[in-house]
């Protein structure tokens, strides 16, 4: 059978060869055939016509009207589902190998008579006009900090024109995380776009039917930076398509970098954030030209950042605790009955009294949690040791595993009240002296045959016998490679090499 390539070669050779016979021989065809294709002046593929008949009967002709009606009523049905149903209705009539035939027929029906498919419309973006942001879950990556799972989100900000992007770690889709992430992105960028677009985030957007699109706090943030607020329609993530696509690509880039790194474990959060910054630098490296166009038209930043925390005023309960976002935190017992000011950030909260900053406390995730610090209440517990055994938050009062082991040992050796009193005296020493040294003393006393007592811990603490070992300095000398040459001069090695 003559191919298009042979005819094209023939047409070229006819122009250069002396006779048609020579041109036909070089093109790999008979002279008579060559004359026919030369005179036609067309290619074999141009003369081929699709046959209007089938080479074999269609096994699904009899049942196709029924299948087509089922597809019309429920276009989501898959060909495999229909095929398996046919096999159940008529066992032995349809062989497994005929599934592909039905799949092709369903595919043709969808293209000719099926419902319209979702269409995406590429947008034209102008430099410096728009920024998009959203949250995405990074927990499936399996990142750990010192072996412990680190479940987290990232706030993801993208400029659609240049695709420049940055992220901020967070643990919930709260307004504090949105505010901190957006402001960090704008200050890293060094300018402000005309508008900022999110999907229907509960932290920024009111539910449908509300007279205002955005929450009061989010509107205040937009006003501070002079941003025009935009949001997508409900259940329409494709309207925020640039940042949605960057979610996928950023996640994949981080995953590939983790594979190259060979480990998903990091020493601390700072090391992990530095790793993410390196991934972002690689992703943004090829966007410098378009980013320069955006930077040229971005508006100037305001004089200072807006508050990225929520101000709360809370009265300290008789339990020396405060309730913040459905979680319980302890404060010093001196503040019982007083009203304290709390600044709720995305990942921590700050406690103020009389405009004095008292402390920062890690923010708990979720609801119903508690974070009790024994130093806040130890003085009161020492006075009321009977309250310890059934204290609701007792497990928070074991700073390390050895403290728990010490309490268990005391409970086995003494009555409940005595064990509580002894343990609280030990805990008081940790609060007033050194938790690390008390922990080392407990390690020694738990291994000793003598019973554990609080006064013994105090004696060893006052004697200063337990101090953390200093970090050993290791100096590695340079290796002299000539030593390896001297090994080859040994008689048994020389014989082995010769053999």
C-alpha positions in Angstrom: 0.0 0.0 0.0 1.4 3.4 -1.0 1.9 5.9 1.8 1.8 9.7 1.9 5.5 9.7 2.5 6.2 7.7 -0.6 4.1 10.0 -2.8 5.7 13.1 -1.4 9.2 11.6 -2.1 8.1 10.7 -5.6 6.9 14.3 -6.3 10.3 15.6 -5.3 12.3 13.0 -7.3 10.2 13.6 -10.4 11.7 17.1 -10.5 15.3 16.0 -10.3 15.5 12.5 -11.9 15.8 12.0 -15.7 13.1 9.4 -16.0 10.0 8.4 -14.1 11.3 4.9 -13.7 14.3 6.1 -11.7 12.1 8.3 -9.5 9.6 5.5 -8.9 12.4 3.1 -7.9 13.9 5.5 -5.4 10.4 6.2 -4.0 9.8 2.4 -3.5 7.0 1.8 -6.0 6.3 0.5 -9.5 6.6 2.8 -12.5 2.9 2.3 -13.4 1.8 3.1 -9.8 4.1 6.2 -9.8 2.5 7.4 -13.0 -0.9 7.1 -11.4 -0.1 9.1 -8.3 1.9 11.7 -10.3 -1.1 12.3 -12.5 -3.6 12.4 -9.6 -1.6 15.1 -7.8 -3.0 14.1 -4.4 -2.0 12.0 -1.4 -3.4 8.6 -0.5 -4.9 10.0 2.8 -6.8 12.6 0.9 -8.6 10.0 -1.2 -9.4 7.7 1.7 -13.0 7.7 2.7 -14.6 6.4 5.9 -16.7 3.3 5.3 -20.4 3.8 6.1 -20.9 0.2 7.3 -19.9 -1.9 10.3 -17.5 -4.8 9.9 -19.3 -6.7 12.6 -22.8 -6.5 14.3 -23.2 -4.3 17.4 -23.9 -6.4 20.4 -25.7 -3.5 22.1 -28.1 -2.5 19.3 -31.1 -4.3 21.0 -30.5 -2.7 24.5 -29.1 0.7 23.4 -32.5 2.6 23.4 -33.0 1.6 27.1 -29.4 2.6 27.9 -29.7 5.9 26.2 -32.9 6.7 28.1 -31.1 5.8 31.4 -28.2 8.1 30.4 -30.6 10.9 29.6 -32.3 10.7 33.0 -29.0 10.3 34.9 -26.0 11.5 32.8 -23.6 10.6 35.6 -23.9 6.9 35.0 -20.7 5.3 33.9 -20.5 2.8 31.1 -19.0 0.2 33.4 -22.0 0.5 35.8 -24.4 0.0 32.9 -22.4 -2.9 31.6 -22.4 -4.7 35.0 -26.1 -4.2 35.2 -26.6 -5.8 31.8 -24.6 -8.8 32.9 -26.7 -9.1 36.0 -30.0 -8.9 34.0 -28.8 -11.4 31.3 -26.1 -13.7 32.6 -23.8 -15.0 29.8 -25.1 -12.6 27.1 -22.3 -10.1 27.3 -18.6 -11.1 27.6 -16.2 -9.0 29.7 -14.3 -8.1 26.6 -17.3 -6.1 25.2 -17.0 -3.4 27.9 -14.7 -1.3 25.8 -17.3 -1.3 22.9 -20.0 0.0 25.3 -17.6 2.6 26.7 -16.9 3.9 23.2 -20.6 4.1 22.4 -21.4 6.0 25.6 -18.5 8.4 24.9 -20.0 9.2 21.5 -23.4 9.7 23.0 -22.0 12.2 25.6 -20.4 14.1 22.8 -23.4 14.2 20.5 -26.5 14.1 22.8 -25.2 14.4 26.3 -25.5 17.5 28.6 -23.2 20.4 28.2 -19.9 20.1 30.1 -18.4 22.7 32.4 -16.4 25.2 30.5 -13.5 27.2 31.9 -12.9 30.7 30.5 -9.3 32.0 30.6 -9.0 35.4 32.2 -6.9 38.4 31.2 -5.1 39.7 34.3 -3.5 43.1 34.5 -0.3 43.7 36.5 -0.9 44.9 40.1 -4.6 44.7 39.9 -5.5 41.6 41.9 -4.3 39.3 44.7 -6.0 36.0 45.5 -5.7 34.0 48.7 -7.1 30.9 50.4 -6.2 28.2 52.9 -5.0 24.7 52.1 -4.3 21.7 54.3 -0.7 20.4 54.4 -1.3 17.6 56.9 -1.3 14.8 54.2 2.4 15.5 53.7 3.1 13.8 57.0 5.6 16.4 58.3 6.8 15.8 61.8 8.6 18.0 64.4 11.0 15.9 66.4 9.0 12.8 65.5 5.6 14.3 66.4 3.0 14.8 63.7 2.7 18.5 62.7 -0.8 18.9 61.3 -1.1 22.4 59.9 -2.6 24.6 57.2 -1.0 27.3 55.1 -2.5 30.7 54.1 -1.6 30.9 50.4 -1.4 34.3 48.6 -1.0 34.6 44.8 -0.7 37.4 42.3 -2.6 36.0 39.2 -0.7 38.1 36.7 2.8 37.0 37.6 1.9 33.9 39.7 4.2 35.2 42.5 3.2 33.4 45.7 3.9 33.2 49.4 2.5 31.2 52.3 2.1 31.5 56.1 1.7 28.7 58.5 -1.5 28.5 60.5 -3.7 26.0 62.2 -7.3 27.2 61.4 -9.2 29.3 58.9 -9.7 32.1 61.5 -9.8 35.8 60.9 -6.5 36.2 62.8 -4.8 33.7 60.4 -6.3 35.5 57.4 -5.2 38.9 58.7 -1.7 37.8 59.7 -1.2 36.0 56.4 -2.5 38.7 54.1 -0.4 41.4 55.9 2.7 39.3 55.8 2.3 38.7 52.1 1.8 42.4 51.3 4.8 43.5 53.4 6.9 40.8 51.9 5.8 42.0 48.5 6.4 45.6 49.4 3.2 47.0 47.9 -0.6 46.7 47.7 -2.7 45.5 44.7 -5.9 47.1 43.8 -8.2 44.3 44.9 -8.1 41.2 47.1 -10.2 38.1 46.3 -11.1 35.1 48.5 -13.7 32.4 48.4 -16.6 32.4 50.9 -14.4 32.2 53.9 -16.4 32.3 57.1 -13.7 34.5 58.7 -14.3 37.3 56.1 -17.6 36.7 54.3 -21.1 36.8 55.7 -23.5 33.9 54.8 -25.8 34.5 51.8 -28.7 36.8 52.5 -26.8 39.1 54.8 -27.0 42.8 54.0 -23.2 43.1 54.0 -20.9 40.9 51.9 -17.9 41.1 54.3 -17.6 41.0 58.1 -16.8 44.2 60.0 -13.3 43.2 60.9 -12.4 42.2 57.4 -13.8 45.5 56.0 -11.6 47.3 58.5 -8.6 45.4 57.2 -9.4 46.2 53.6 -9.8 49.9 54.5 -6.5 50.0 56.2 -4.7 48.9 53.0 -7.1 50.6 50.5 -8.0 47.2 49.0 -11.2 46.5 47.1 -12.7 43.3 48.5 -14.0 40.6 46.2 -15.4 37.2 46.8 -16.4 34.2 44.7 -19.9 32.8 44.5 -20.9 30.1 47.0 -19.6 26.6 45.9 -17.6 28.1 43.0 -13.9 27.5 43.9 -13.1 27.8 40.1 -13.7 31.5 40.4 -10.6 31.7 42.6 -8.9 29.5 40.0 -5.3 30.9 40.1 -4.8 30.3 43.8 -6.6 26.9 43.6 -4.2 25.8 40.9 -1.3 27.1 42.9 -2.5 25.0 45.9 -2.0 21.9 43.8 1.4 22.9 42.4 2.8 24.2 45.7 1.7 21.0 47.5 3.4 18.9 44.8 6.6 21.0 44.9 6.8 20.6 48.7 6.2 16.9 48.4 8.9 16.5 45.8 11.4 18.5 47.8 10.6 16.4 50.9 11.4 13.3 48.8 14.8 14.8 47.7 15.5 15.8 51.3 15.1 12.2 52.4 13.2 13.0 55.6 9.9 14.6 56.6 11.1 15.3 60.1 12.3 18.7 61.2 14.0 19.9 64.4 11.4 22.7 65.0 8.9 24.9 63.3 11.6 27.4 62.3 13.5 24.8 60.3 10.3 23.7 58.5 9.4 27.3 57.7 12.9 27.9 56.3 12.4 24.8 54.1 9.2 26.2 52.8 10.8 29.5 52.1 13.4 27.7 50.0 10.7 26.0 48.0 9.0 29.3 47.4 12.2 30.9 46.3 12.6 28.2 43.6 9.0 28.6 42.4 9.2 32.4 42.3 12.6 32.5 40.6 11.2 32.3 37.1 8.6 35.0 37.7 10.9 38.0 38.2 10.2 39.7 34.9 6.4 39.7 35.3 6.8 40.5 39.0 8.8 43.6 38.1 5.8 44.7 36.0 3.6 44.3 39.0 5.9 46.0 41.5 6.0 49.0 39.2 2.3 49.7 39.5 1.6 48.4 43.1 0.4 51.1 45.5 2.4 52.0 48.6 2.0 50.3 51.9 0.5 52.1 54.8 2.6 53.5 57.6 2.1 50.5 59.8 0.4 47.1 59.9 -3.1 46.7 61.1 -3.8 44.7 64.3 -3.9 41.1 63.4 -5.4 40.0 66.7 -8.7 40.1 68.4 -9.0 42.1 71.6 -11.0 40.5 74.4 -11.7 41.5 78.0 -12.3 38.5 80.3 -12.8 38.0 84.0 -10.5 35.4 85.6 -12.7 32.7 87.2 -12.3 31.4 90.8 -10.4 28.4 89.2 -7.7 30.9 88.1 -8.6 30.2 84.4 -9.9 32.2 81.5 -12.1 30.9 78.7 -11.0 32.0 75.1 -12.6 30.6 71.9 -14.1 27.6 73.8 -10.7 26.6 75.3 -9.5 27.0 78.9 -6.2 28.6 79.9 -4.7 29.2 83.3 -3.4 32.6 84.6 -1.7 33.4 87.8 -3.9 33.0 90.9 -3.2 36.6 91.8 -5.6 37.6 89.0 -8.6 35.7 90.3 -11.6 37.9 90.1 -9.8 40.5 88.0 -10.6 41.5 84.3 -7.6 40.9 82.0 -7.2 42.0 78.4 -6.4 39.2 75.9 -5.0 39.7 72.5 -6.0 36.6 70.4 -3.4 36.0 67.6 -3.5 33.2 65.0 -1.1 30.9 67.0 -0.9 32.4 70.5 -2.6 34.7 72.9 -1.2 37.5 75.0 -2.4 38.4 78.5 -2.4 42.0 79.7 -3.4 43.6 83.0 -3.3 47.3 83.7 -1.5 47.7 80.3 1.3 45.4 81.4 2.1 42.4 79.3 2.0 39.4 81.7 2.7 36.4 79.4 2.2 34.7 76.0 0.4 31.4 75.8 0.3 29.0 72.8 -3.2 29.0 71.3 -5.0 25.7 71.4 -6.5 24.2 68.3 -10.1 23.2 68.1 -12.5 23.5 71.1 -12.8 22.0 74.5 -9.1 22.0 75.2 -7.2 23.2 78.2 -3.7 24.6 78.9 -2.9 24.7 82.6 0.5 25.9 83.9 1.4 24.5 87.3 3.4 27.7 88.2 0.1 29.7 88.2 -1.6 27.7 90.9 1.0 25.7 92.8 1.0 28.0 95.8 -2.7 27.5 96.3 -2.5 23.7 95.7 0.2 23.4 98.4 -2.2 25.0 100.8 -5.0 22.6 99.6 -3.3 19.3 98.8 -6.6 17.4 99.1 -7.8 19.1 95.9 -5.1 17.6 93.8 -6.2 13.9 93.5 -9.4 14.7 91.7 -8.5 18.0 90.1 -10.1 18.3 86.6 -6.8 19.3 85.0 -4.5 17.2 87.1 -2.7 15.7 84.0 -1.5 19.1 83.1 0.5 19.3 86.3 3.0 16.7 85.3 5.7 18.7 83.4 7.6 15.6 82.4 7.2 11.8 82.5 9.4 11.6 85.6 7.1 13.8 87.6 4.2 11.5 86.7 6.4 8.5 87.7 7.2 10.2 91.0 3.5 10.8 91.8 2.7 7.1 91.0 5.6 6.0 93.3 4.3 8.2 96.1 0.7 7.0 95.6 1.9 3.4 96.0 3.9 4.1 99.2 1.5 6.5 101.0 -2.1 7.3 101.5 -3.7 9.6 98.9 -3.5 12.8 100.9 0.1 12.2 101.9 1.1 11.3 98.3 -0.5 14.5 97.0 1.2 16.7 99.7 4.6 15.2 98.9 4.2 15.5 95.2 3.0 19.1 95.4 6.1 20.0 97.6 8.3 18.6 94.8 6.3 20.5 92.2 6.7 23.7 94.2 10.5 23.2 94.2 10.3 22.9 90.4 8.4 26.2 90.2 10.5 28.2 92.6 14.0 26.7 91.8 14.6 24.7 88.6 12.3 22.3 86.8 15.3 20.7 84.9 17.3 20.1 88.0 14.3 18.6 89.9 13.7 16.3 86.9 17.3 15.1 87.1 17.0 14.5 90.9 13.8 12.5 90.4 15.6 10.3 87.9 18.3 9.5 90.5 15.8 8.9 93.4 13.4 6.8 91.3 16.3 4.4 90.6 17.4 4.3 94.2 16.1 1.6 96.6 15.1 4.2 99.3 11.6 5.7 99.2 11.0 8.9 97.4 10.5 12.0 99.7 10.1 15.7 99.0 12.7 16.6 101.7 15.3 14.4 100.0 14.7 16.3 96.7 15.1 19.6 98.5 18.4 18.4 100.1 19.9 17.4 96.8 18.7 20.6 95.2 20.3 22.7 97.9 23.5 20.7 97.6 23.7 21.5 93.9 24.6 17.9 93.0 22.3 17.7 90.0 23.3 20.1 87.2 22.7 19.4 83.5 25.8 18.0 81.8 27.6 20.5 79.6 27.4 20.0 75.9 30.5 18.1 74.8 32.6 19.9 72.2 33.8 17.5 69.5 36.7 18.4 67.3 37.3 16.2 64.2 40.8 16.3 63.0 41.5 16.4 59.2 42.2 13.0 57.7 45.6 12.3 56.2 44.9 10.3 53.0 48.5 9.1 52.9 47.6 6.7 55.7 45.7 4.6 53.3 48.7 4.3 51.0 50.7 3.0 54.0 48.1 0.2 54.5 48.8 -1.1 51.0 52.4 -1.7 51.9 51.5 -4.4 54.5 52.7 -7.9 53.4 49.3 -9.6 53.6 47.5 -6.8 51.7 50.2 -6.9 49.0 49.8 -10.6 48.5 46.0 -10.2 48.3 46.2 -7.5 45.7 48.7 -9.6 43.6 46.4 -12.6 43.7 
